[in-house]
Amino acid sequence: MLEISFKRIKGAGVLDLAGTIDINASNLVEKVGWALENGYQHMVCDFEDVELVDYAGMSALALAFKNVVNHRGKMKFVAVPMHIRKTFNLVCLDRVFELYDDLDSALRSFEEDEAIADIKRKNLRRRFKRLPLDIDVQYKSKHEADYHHGKVLNLSGVGFMVFVEKTYPLGEIVDVKLTLKPAPGEVSVEAVVVWLVEKHLQPQIYPGMGLEFYHVDSQTQEKIIQFVERNLPLDSASEA
């Protein structure tokens, strides 16, 4: 039988578990659901007094874990005995679950996660800044020999909008060449069609396509981001 006691520490819900996590551990799933409903986004499961986790118990853990993730939270595990770690390893759950030696380490990791997420959010805003442009672009599908021509209307670190005569279906992968002066110069990338301009919505740029970079290497993408930032108006470039 699994016994659960719940407490709040530094904003996280901490579940002290004791006993066996098996087919009768539905109370774990229920307790995690209750915690989520009451505003506990992040949780820690303390395994110090857990004696055994069988395969049915692992399913219950995975279900509880997935529920937390679906609510954009994180669940971490502390003081997991070695024999239970080996069980996690057998079913590859050790690659999914975050295991910590003690409660303090797990709680600090939430703060570290938030710091990393903040950096990623800033980088994401940086990548999505759009630079209005009016430059030539060459593009073709994979099965074509010759390039078509069009105009780039705007550019960001993740893609661009083009005004063209020939469009392709959504999901089509195309080869693209454009020149960004003075640097980085000619850029050749793959892009996927993610938007087709509808005449009644955007008649001024019809026919046109929205293209997203596809498998672009980080070095090329960084050069594009730097080009966008160098050429943005000052008020736009200063935005966080």
N, C-alpha and C positions, 0 to 999 in steps of 0.2 A: 504493500500500500504506500502511496506517495503522500507525504504531508508537505504542505506549503505554508510558509509564513511570508507576509509581504510588508515591506517598509520603503520609505522614500529617503533617498540620499542624494543630495546635490541635483535634485530635479529628476533623477532616474528612478524607475521602479526596480527594487531588488527583491528577487524571489529566493528565499532560503528553502532549498529542497532537501527532503530527508526520506530515505526508504528506497523503494524500487520504482523505476519508471518502466511500466509495462502496459499491457492491454487495458489495464484499469486506470491509466493515468489521464483520463479525459479531463480531470479537474485542472490539469496544467493548461490545457487549451482554453478552458473556461476562464481560468484566472488571468491569463494573458489577454483574452478578449475583454474581460472586465477592466483591466488596467488601461487598455487602449481607449475604451469608452470613457474612462475618467481622466483622460488627458496625459497619460504616461506614454510618450512616444518612444523613449529609449528604455531598455530593460537589461538587467543582469540576472543570470541564473547561477546561484551558488551551489556547486555540486559537492561541497565538502562532506556532507552526510548522506550522499547518494551511494547505495550499495551495488546497484545493478541497473543497467539499461539493456533491455532486450530489443529485438527487431520491431516489435509493435511499439515499444517505447520510443524508439528512434523516429518512427513515423509520427508519433504525437509531438516530439520535439521539432521535427521538420515542419509540421503543420503550424505550430505556434510561431516558429521562426518566420515562416512565410507570411503569416498574418501581420507580424510586426513590420516586415519589409514592405508589404502592401500598403501600410499606413505611413510609409516614408520614415520609418524609425529603424533602430538597430538593436539587435539582441546579442549580448556577449555572455560568455561562459567562463566561470572562474573555479579554481581549485578542483579541476576535473581529475579524478584518480587515474593512474596510468592504465589500469585494465579497461576503463571506459574509453580512454583516448584510443586504445588499440581497436576497440569496437568501432569508434568513429572512423578510424583509418581504413578499416575493412570495407566500409561502404562509401568512402571518400568524403564523409561529412566534415572531416578535419580540414578540407579545402574550402568549405563553406562557412563553418562556424569559426568565430574568433575566440580563441582560448587564451586565458590569462592566468597567471599564477595566483594572483590575489585581487581582492576587491578594489583596492586603491588604484592599481594599474588599469583595471577595466574602466573605472570612473574617469580617470585622467584621459583615457583614449577617446571618450566622447568629446572632450574639449579639443583634443588634437584633430578629431574628425571635423569638428565645426570650423577650426582654423583652416584646414585644407579645403573644405567646401567653400569657404569665403574666398580663398584664392582662386578656386575654379570658377566661381561666379564672376569675379572680376575679369578673369581671362576670357570667359564666355562673352561678357559685354564687350570686351575689346575686340574679339573675333567678329562680332555681329555689327560693328559700326559699318555703315554703308557710305561709300564715296560715289557721288554722282559723276558720271564719265560720259564721254562721247568719243570712243576710240574704235578702230576696226577690230574685227575678230574673224578668224577662220575656224571652221568647224566641219566635221563630217562624221558619219556613222562608221562603225567598224567594217562594214562590208563595202564601203565606197572607196574609190581610189582618189577622187578629186575633192578638194575643200570647197565649201560654200562660204559666202561672205555675209557679214552683218555688222551691227554696232553694239558695243557694250554700253548699257545705260547706267548701270551702277555695279559696284564691286565691293565685296566684303571678304573676310578671311575664310568664309565657308562656301561662297558661291557668287553668282552674278546674274543679272537680268540682261537678256539680249533682244534686240529688235532685228528680225530676220525675215527672209522670204520663205525659206523652207523650215518647217518644224518637224519634230519627231514625237512619237508617242511617249507618254509618261513611262519612266523606267528605262528608257533607251540610254545606252552608254555611248558617249560621243568623244572624239578626239578634238581638242581645242588648242588653238595657237593665238596668243595675243601679245602685244608689245607694250610694256610698262616703262615709259621713259622718265628720267634717264636711267634709272635702275629699278628693278633687276634686269630690264631689257626684255628679250623674247622669252615667253613662258609657254611651255607645252604641258598640258595636263589632260587628264580624263575627267569627264563630268557626266552626271546623270540628270536627265530631265525630271524635274520635280514640280513644274508648274507650266501650264499652257495658258497664255493670255486669252481671255474671252472678249470678243469684240464689244459686246454691250456693256462690259464692266470697265475695260481699259482701252477705249478705241484709239487713244493717242499713241499706244505702243503695240498695236495689233498689226501684223502677227508677231508674236514674241514668245520667248520661253524663259523660265527660271531654271538655272542650272546649278547643281551642287557639286563641289569637288568630290571626286571619287578616287579613293586610294591615293590621295596626294601625299607625297612625303613631307615630313615635318619641316625640312629646310626650305622647300619651295613655298609651303604655306606661310612660314614665318616671313619670308621675303614679301609675299603679297600683303600680309598684315602690316608690315613696316611701310610699304608703299601707300596703303590706305591711310595710315596714321600721319605720314609726312604731308599728305595732300588734303587732309580734312581742313575745313575752316577752323579757326582757333577756338571758337565757342564749342564746336563739336568735339575737337580733339581733347579738350580739357575735361570732358565729362568722365566721371568714374564708371 
